[in-house]
Amino acid sequence: MSEKTHQVRVRFAPSPTGFLHVGGARTAIYNYFFAKATGGTFYLRIEDTDRKRYNEAALKDLLRDLKWLGLNWDEGPGCEGACGPYFQSERLEIYHREIQKLLDSGMAYYCFCSEERLNEIRAAQKKAGAPETGYDRHCRNIPREEAEARIAAGEKAVIRFKIPESGSTEFEDLIRGRIEYKNEVLDDLVLIKRDGFPTYHFASVVDDHLMGTTHVLRGDEWISSTPKHVLLYKAFGWEPPVWCHLPVILDSKNGGKLSKRNGAVSVGEFRELGYLPETMVNYLALLGWNPGDDREVMTLDEMIQAFKLENIHPTAVKFDEKKLQWMNMQHIHTTPNEVLLKEMVAGLEAKGISVAGESAERLNAIVEMLKPRAHFLKDLADMAVYFFKAPTEYDEKGRRKHWAAGSREIARSVREMLMSVEPFTTPEIEKGFVKLTEKRGCKLGELVGAVRLAVSGVTAGPGLWELFEVVGKDETIRRIANAEPLMQE
């Protein structure tokens, strides 16, 4: 199927049973990119037919996280305003209509086997070293009339699909090539459960066809299910979509599949840690795809313009949180100050520090100084505290290093020098320090360490002259004086 001659329609179809895993987020990102790069449609379908595992809170988190990432879907119920997703639980009539076609054609049958019997079969297969999920097709040849009579009498049953008992099923994966499965290793999968709800396999195939899905981009854990889906398409006489199974994301620590046991794995967790949505989209996009050159830090538009399915590679990729942190710093550096300012103010208010009455010019100057040093959004508020509140504690290691013998006299001389600086601006403050080093015959470092700690409580931060200017002359001098009794003579 040519991307140029067919309008692309792709979907993200999660089950609302838990948090949005970064692997699922990457799947959504690739579908979104592909739709935007080809002028196609990206839609959201909630696969909520497993009512035992359905979680309303998980659904709310899922929708929130997708919107936070900027992955807005193009269509759905209520699109006169904000589009809602499609829900499979609202399409039961469609699935019942379509399953009847398979029953009528003899491609599906009622199975009355109890859970106890199926467990016994699995146990026997395990003991014999056979595939544990196999079904022995015990009900496959029950006459249709007999099965329907048992159903009419109130007996419960699932509906299974008749997998061919011989031969093989093959399909072409866009990035992996031809894949083939022997039919004898495929069991007669359940299509409709006892509660009347469809299984994932049946509902997804029906929906993908009826909704016009042209390409199915999903995780490689679904490769073994694809031959069953191919056979379902064949049974209905439908043309299957283009298949593209994405590489698994591995944990960089142990090489296994990315797991919550080894740290954050959900989009929500990374948002709470202080990552930008632009960072998450950028980093996750590069886990298995490249733009065709050596670019790494990219905008959303740049990635969409460069996106091609052929540039996705099939090999597993490692999730490197250190690389993610580095990328977050790069995006913070280029984020508009007004966006960062909102984050900083919110963080300060959460600490009980109000910025009411502060000038926009001063707040912007603080953000401009701090953004090159911020790894996470939350760092902005953490680093900004001393601009609004004098320190009451001082870094212990810094005290031992910078407040040793002679530090009190150094602080006193800097304080006296600052009193004469006018106007109290960065260039004039710097000139004052240079003159003081010449007068004392010392290096700048001997002066800077002691007074930085006195004014901020920490040993590192933005340029000292800029810091003093923003803190203000009177407050800078007062803080140095307050700290002098703690220094050594």
C-alpha positions in Angstrom: 0.0 0.0 0.0 1.6 3.3 -1.1 1.7 6.1 1.4 1.3 8.6 -1.4 -1.8 7.2 -3.1 -3.8 6.1 0.0 -4.9 8.5 2.8 -3.2 7.3 5.9 -5.4 6.4 8.9 -3.7 5.3 12.0 -4.8 4.9 15.6 -3.5 4.5 19.1 -5.6 1.9 20.9 -4.7 1.5 24.6 -6.5 -0.5 27.3 -7.3 1.7 30.3 -6.0 -0.7 32.9 -3.0 1.3 34.2 -0.5 4.1 33.6 0.7 5.2 30.2 4.0 3.3 29.9 6.7 5.1 27.9 6.5 2.2 25.4 2.9 2.9 24.8 3.6 6.6 24.5 6.3 5.9 21.8 3.7 3.9 19.9 1.3 6.9 20.1 4.1 9.2 19.0 5.0 7.2 15.9 1.3 6.9 14.9 0.9 10.7 15.4 4.0 11.6 13.5 3.1 9.3 10.6 -0.3 10.8 10.2 1.0 14.4 10.3 3.9 13.6 8.0 1.5 12.2 5.3 -1.5 14.4 5.8 -3.4 11.5 7.2 -5.7 11.0 10.3 -4.7 10.0 13.8 -7.5 8.7 16.0 -7.8 7.4 19.5 -9.6 4.2 20.4 -10.1 3.0 23.9 -10.1 -0.8 24.0 -12.1 -1.3 27.2 -13.8 -4.6 26.6 -12.0 -6.3 29.5 -14.4 -5.0 32.1 -12.7 -6.8 35.0 -9.5 -4.8 34.4 -11.1 -1.5 33.3 -9.9 1.4 35.5 -11.7 4.8 35.3 -8.8 6.6 37.0 -6.3 5.0 34.5 -8.4 6.4 31.6 -8.3 9.9 33.0 -4.6 9.7 33.4 -4.1 8.3 29.9 -6.1 11.1 28.3 -4.3 13.7 30.4 -0.8 12.3 29.6 -1.6 12.1 25.8 -2.7 15.8 25.8 0.3 16.8 27.9 2.6 15.2 25.3 0.7 17.2 22.6 -0.7 14.1 20.8 -4.1 15.5 20.0 -6.3 13.1 18.0 -8.1 14.3 14.9 -11.5 12.8 15.2 -13.9 11.2 17.5 -17.3 11.7 19.2 -18.1 15.3 20.1 -15.7 16.8 17.6 -17.8 19.9 17.4 -15.9 20.8 20.5 -13.0 18.7 21.9 -12.9 15.3 20.3 -13.5 12.4 22.6 -12.0 9.0 21.9 -13.9 6.0 20.4 -14.8 3.4 23.1 -15.1 -0.3 22.1 -17.6 -0.8 24.9 -20.0 1.4 23.0 -19.7 -0.8 19.8 -21.0 -4.1 21.1 -23.8 -4.2 18.5 -21.3 -4.0 15.7 -19.2 -6.9 17.1 -22.3 -9.1 17.6 -23.3 -8.4 14.0 -19.8 -9.3 12.7 -19.5 -12.5 14.8 -22.7 -13.7 13.3 -21.1 -13.6 9.9 -18.3 -15.9 11.0 -20.8 -18.3 12.7 -22.8 -18.5 9.5 -19.8 -19.2 7.4 -18.6 -21.9 9.7 -15.4 -20.0 10.6 -16.4 -19.7 14.3 -18.0 -22.0 16.8 -19.4 -22.1 20.3 -17.1 -23.6 23.0 -18.7 -24.8 26.2 -15.5 -25.9 28.0 -15.3 -24.8 31.6 -12.3 -22.9 33.0 -11.5 -26.0 35.1 -11.2 -28.1 32.0 -9.0 -25.6 30.3 -6.8 -25.4 33.3 -6.4 -29.2 33.2 -5.5 -29.0 29.6 -2.8 -26.4 30.2 -1.4 -28.4 33.1 -1.2 -31.5 30.9 0.4 -29.6 28.1 3.0 -28.1 30.5 3.8 -31.6 31.8 4.2 -32.8 28.3 6.3 -29.8 27.3 3.7 -28.6 24.8 2.6 -24.9 24.4 0.5 -24.2 27.6 -2.0 -21.9 25.8 -3.1 -24.5 23.3 -6.7 -25.6 23.2 -7.6 -29.1 22.1 -10.6 -28.0 19.9 -12.9 -30.2 22.0 -16.0 -28.3 20.9 -14.9 -27.5 17.3 -17.1 -30.1 15.7 -20.3 -29.7 17.7 -23.1 -29.4 15.2 -24.4 -25.8 14.9 -28.0 -26.8 15.8 -26.9 -28.6 18.9 -24.7 -25.6 20.0 -27.5 -23.1 19.5 -30.0 -25.3 21.4 -27.6 -25.4 24.3 -27.3 -21.6 24.2 -31.1 -21.2 24.0 -31.3 -23.4 27.1 -29.2 -21.0 29.0 -25.8 -22.7 28.8 -22.9 -20.3 28.7 -20.2 -20.4 26.0 -17.5 -18.5 24.4 -17.1 -18.2 20.6 -13.9 -19.4 19.1 -12.3 -18.9 15.7 -11.5 -21.9 13.5 -7.8 -21.7 12.8 -6.7 -23.9 9.8 -5.2 -27.1 11.2 -2.4 -27.3 8.6 -0.4 -25.0 6.4 1.1 -21.7 7.5 0.2 -18.1 7.7 2.6 -15.3 6.6 2.5 -11.6 6.6 4.9 -8.8 5.6 6.1 -6.5 8.3 7.2 -3.1 7.0 10.4 -3.0 9.0 11.0 -6.7 9.7 10.2 -8.3 6.3 8.3 -11.5 5.8 7.2 -13.4 8.9 5.7 -16.9 8.8 3.9 -19.1 11.4 2.8 -22.7 11.2 -0.9 -22.9 11.7 -0.5 -25.9 14.0 1.1 -23.7 16.7 -1.9 -21.3 16.7 -4.9 -22.2 18.9 -8.5 -21.5 18.2 -8.6 -18.1 19.9 -11.6 -16.8 21.7 -13.5 -14.0 19.9 -16.4 -13.4 22.2 -16.3 -14.1 25.9 -19.0 -15.5 28.1 -20.0 -12.0 29.2 -20.8 -11.1 25.6 -17.8 -8.8 25.2 -15.3 -9.3 22.4 -11.7 -10.1 23.0 -8.9 -7.7 22.0 -8.1 -9.8 18.9 -11.6 -9.8 17.5 -12.6 -6.2 18.4 -9.4 -4.7 17.1 -9.6 -6.5 13.7 -13.2 -5.5 13.3 -12.6 -1.9 14.3 -9.4 -1.5 12.3 -11.3 -2.6 9.2 -14.5 -0.6 9.7 -12.6 2.5 10.8 -10.4 2.3 7.7 -7.1 1.9 9.5 -4.4 1.7 6.8 -1.4 1.0 9.0 -1.1 -0.7 12.3 1.9 0.5 14.3 2.2 -1.4 17.6 4.7 -3.0 19.9 6.6 -6.2 18.9 4.8 -8.2 21.6 1.9 -8.4 19.2 3.9 -10.2 16.4 2.8 -13.6 17.6 -0.9 -12.5 17.5 -0.6 -11.1 14.0 -1.1 -14.4 12.1 -4.3 -14.8 13.9 -5.4 -11.4 12.9 -4.3 -12.1 9.3 -6.5 -15.2 9.3 -9.5 -13.2 10.7 -9.1 -10.6 7.8 -9.0 -13.5 5.4 -12.1 -15.1 6.9 -14.1 -11.9 6.5 -12.7 -11.3 3.0 -11.1 -8.0 4.1 -7.8 -6.4 3.0 -5.4 -6.3 6.0 -3.6 -3.1 6.9 0.2 -2.5 6.6 1.8 -4.1 9.7 4.7 -2.4 11.5 5.9 -3.8 14.8 8.1 -1.5 16.9 11.2 -2.6 18.7 11.1 -3.4 22.4 12.5 -0.8 24.9 15.0 -2.3 27.3 16.2 -1.2 30.7 19.7 0.2 30.5 20.6 -1.2 33.9 19.9 -4.9 33.4 19.1 -5.2 29.7 15.6 -6.7 30.4 12.3 -5.2 29.4 11.8 -1.7 30.9 10.2 -2.3 34.3 8.8 -0.2 37.1 11.0 -2.2 39.5 14.1 -0.2 38.2 12.6 3.3 38.3 10.1 5.5 36.5 8.5 4.0 33.4 5.2 6.0 33.1 4.7 9.3 31.3 3.0 10.7 34.5 6.0 9.9 36.6 8.4 11.7 34.3 6.1 14.7 34.2 6.1 14.8 38.0 9.9 14.6 38.0 10.1 17.8 36.0 10.6 16.7 32.4 9.2 18.9 29.6 6.7 17.2 27.2 8.9 18.3 24.3 11.7 16.3 25.9 9.7 13.2 26.3 8.4 13.2 22.7 11.9 14.0 21.3 13.6 11.3 23.4 11.0 8.6 22.9 10.9 9.2 19.2 14.6 8.5 18.9 14.2 5.1 20.7 14.0 3.1 17.5 13.8 5.8 14.8 16.2 8.4 13.4 15.7 11.4 11.1 18.2 10.1 8.6 21.0 12.3 9.9 22.8 12.9 13.3 20.3 15.3 14.7 19.2 14.6 18.3 17.6 17.7 19.9 14.6 18.5 17.6 11.3 20.3 17.7 8.0 18.6 17.0 7.7 20.1 13.6 11.3 19.0 12.7 10.6 15.4 13.7 7.3 15.3 11.8 8.9 16.6 8.6 11.7 14.0 8.9 9.5 11.1 9.9 9.5 8.0 7.7 8.4 4.5 8.7 11.4 3.1 6.8 13.7 4.8 9.3 12.4 2.7 12.2 14.7 -0.2 13.0 13.6 -3.5 14.4 16.3 -4.1 17.0 15.7 -3.6 20.7 16.7 -0.2 22.2 17.8 0.8 25.7 16.2 3.5 27.7 19.0 5.7 29.0 17.7 8.1 31.7 21.0 10.0 31.7 20.6 10.8 28.0 17.0 11.8 28.8 18.2 14.2 31.5 20.7 15.7 29.1 18.0 16.2 26.5 15.7 17.8 29.1 18.4 20.4 29.8 18.7 21.2 26.1 15.0 21.7 25.8 14.8 23.9 28.9 17.5 26.1 27.4 15.3 26.8 24.4 12.0 27.0 26.2 10.5 30.6 26.3 11.0 32.3 29.6 7.3 32.9 30.1 6.7 29.1 30.1 9.5 28.5 32.6 8.4 31.4 34.8 5.0 29.8 35.3 6.7 26.6 36.5 9.1 28.5 38.8 6.3 30.6 40.4 4.1 27.5 40.9 7.0 25.7 42.6 7.8 28.7 44.8 4.2 29.0 45.9 4.2 25.3 46.7 7.1 26.1 49.1 5.1 28.9 50.7 7.0 31.7 48.9 4.9 34.4 47.2 6.2 36.4 44.4 3.3 38.9 44.6 4.6 42.4 44.1 7.8 41.3 42.2 8.4 43.0 39.0 8.2 41.1 35.7 11.7 42.3 34.9 13.2 40.8 38.0 11.4 37.5 37.7 12.4 37.2 34.1 16.0 38.0 35.0 16.0 35.2 37.6 14.6 32.7 35.1 17.2 33.7 32.5 20.0 33.1 35.0 18.7 29.8 36.2 17.6 28.1 33.0 21.1 27.1 31.8 21.6 25.2 35.1 18.2 23.5 35.3 18.1 19.7 34.7 14.4 19.6 35.5 11.5 22.1 35.7 11.3 21.7 39.4 15.0 22.8 39.7 13.9 26.4 38.8 12.0 26.8 42.0 14.6 25.0 44.1 17.3 27.2 42.8 15.3 30.4 43.0 14.5 30.3 46.7 17.4 32.4 47.8 16.4 35.2 45.5 13.3 35.7 47.6 14.4 34.4 51.0 17.7 34.8 52.9 19.4 31.5 53.7 19.1 30.1 57.2 21.3 27.1 56.5 24.6 27.0 54.7 26.2 24.1 52.7 28.4 22.3 55.3 31.1 21.3 52.8 31.1 24.8 51.5 31.5 26.2 55.0 34.6 24.0 55.7 36.1 25.1 52.4 35.2 28.8 52.1 34.7 29.9 55.7 38.1 28.8 57.0 40.7 31.0 58.7 40.6 34.6 57.3 37.2 34.3 55.7 35.6 36.8 58.0 38.0 39.5 57.0 37.5 38.6 53.3 33.7 38.9 53.7 34.1 42.2 55.5 36.2 43.7 52.8 33.8 42.6 50.1 30.9 44.0 52.0 32.6 47.4 52.4 33.5 47.4 48.7 29.9 46.7 47.7 28.7 49.7 49.8 30.5 52.0 47.4 29.4 50.4 44.2 27.0 52.7 42.3 25.0 52.0 40.3 24.6 48.5 41.7 24.7 46.8 38.3 26.6 43.7 37.0 29.4 45.7 35.2 30.0 47.9 38.2 29.9 45.0 40.7 32.5 43.2 38.6 34.7 46.3 38.5 34.5 46.5 42.3 35.7 42.9 42.7 38.6 43.4 40.2 39.8 46.4 42.1 39.6 44.6 45.4 41.7 41.7 44.1 44.3 44.2 42.9 44.3 45.9 46.2 44.6 42.7 48.2 46.9 41.0 45.7 44.7 37.9 45.5 42.7 35.9 43.0 39.0 36.4 42.5 38.3 32.8 43.7 39.5 33.7 47.1 36.8 36.4 47.4 33.9 34.8 45.5 33.5 31.5 47.5 33.0 33.0 50.9 30.4 35.7 49.8 28.5 33.4 47.4 27.8 31.0 50.3 26.8 33.9 52.5 24.3 35.3 50.1 22.8 32.1 48.7 23.6 29.3 51.2 25.1 27.2 48.4 28.4 27.0 46.6 27.3 27.0 43.0 24.9 29.0 40.9 24.7 31.7 38.3 27.2 34.4 37.8 27.9 36.1 41.1 27.7 39.7 39.7 24.3 39.0 38.2 23.2 37.2 41.3 24.1 40.2 43.5 22.4 42.7 41.2 19.1 40.7 41.2 19.2 40.1 45.0 19.8 43.9 45.4 22.5 46.0 47.1 21.0 46.4 50.6 19.9 42.7 50.8 23.3 41.4 49.5 25.2 43.5 52.1 22.8 42.5 54.9 23.2 38.8 54.1 27.0 39.0 54.1 27.0 40.8 57.4 24.6 38.2 58.9 26.9 35.4 57.9 30.2 36.9 59.1 29.9 35.7 62.7 29.8 32.1 61.4 33.2 32.6 59.6 36.6 32.2 61.0 38.8 35.1 61.8 
